[in-house]
Amino acid sequence: MRLAITILQLVISLLLIAAILVQAKGTGLGSAWGGTGEFYQSKRGVEKIIFNSTIFLVVLFFLISLVAIIVK
């Protein structure tokens, strides 16, 4: 059980790192990959999905960490 939780934490942490690195602070995804520097007031499309996924992964990582402490 402990090994499964550790592997799950590792996978979630790698996904979380990737989600954070894809987001460029203060810019849209277009300018992160060499597009124009257009500024949007709100997140749209893929940006919104990545943003919400990042929040979900943070909460999931936190909950799995709590479970790991309890199982220990």
Helices and strands as residue ranges (DSSP letters): H 2-22, H 29-32, H 46-71
